[in-house]
Amino acid sequence: MTIVFKPISTKDVRKFQASGLDAYGMVPEKSVSDGQGNPCRHCLCEIPKDAGMLILAFRPFDGLHAYAETGPIFLCRNRCAAFDGVSPAILAPSQDYLIKGYCANDRIYYGTGQIASGAQMKASAESIFTNSDVAYIHVRSARNNCYQARIDRE
């Protein structure tokens, strides 16, 4: 099985970079990265120290419903390329992440949630995907619950 990490869409990111409104109807906050713990959800890299960044509320779902979690994320303030690879730089091998499967109707598939290190991510995702009812997986910070990326299977 091949798993693929998916960043936030370039279309959405360009909207936010052009002062488009976030999930709460607010213009993204402009800030400067301290170089530690500011992962861009588009290029899936840490935003370098002293680089411009955006802080905004993001909901990784198309509509509103009980499972449509919203939370803070960071984006590079300037244009960056969308992640297109196998191992995102933001998933540090020693960090812990909350991963959980979702059904095609965007509801959590209960029983799939687990804590995995970046080093365990691929094996943990493959384990969750053994259930054919799981359509995709969300990766979140285990400590702050912030959305990191989506995992699909191909």
Order of alpha helices (4+ residues) and beta strands (2+ residues): beta-alpha-beta-beta-beta-beta-beta-alpha-beta-beta
